[in-house]
């Protein structure tokens, strides 16, 4: 259980957790500015059982732009286009997706590729 008044995983009361995880009013969130691209048709909370290469590449690009304390010069030598193939082993995810009927079972592209859209 997520919340059992101090004995669960989270200290918040269950109604607050349920609202955070399930309340999704597109009109309300668009009007408040919480959602700025309703045309992107994305879910508030979602699960994608695949490490998309496009995400790994964009993550590295964004990490290079993020100001952090400490030495992050190692990021400058990382090639976003190569980082996925060098660091991510997706064979197990591909096999598991195939075992349950393919990518369409998760609503993701059969090609297991996608384009990241980021508004900066």
Phi, psi and omega in degrees: 000140181290321184221124174222048180051062176096346180255356180265193181284330184238146182278349182285154176292150184305318179302323179292320179294315179300318179295316180297325184270338187239337183285119180213092179252102185304316181296316180297313183289328177290316180297324182280347182092358179294328174245122182254350180226071179298337179291346178284346175051055180252157177274154179292311178234129186214163177232123175245111187278032182214135178277090183296136179298322180299325178292315180301316179298313182292324177301316179294318177301315181291325177298324179294336181267349185276131178273121179227159174280145179101175184274115177238024181297337179301333180296329183296334181270357182272127178271113182305326182289339182253343189299321182297310182295334181273334186244339186248127177253106186256010182301317181295320178295317177301314180296318180295318178299317179296325181295334181256016174110005177096176185299330181297336177296339180250001181071028178246160183298137178302331180288348185056036174230155176201170177249130178280137177242121182228131177259114181245000000 
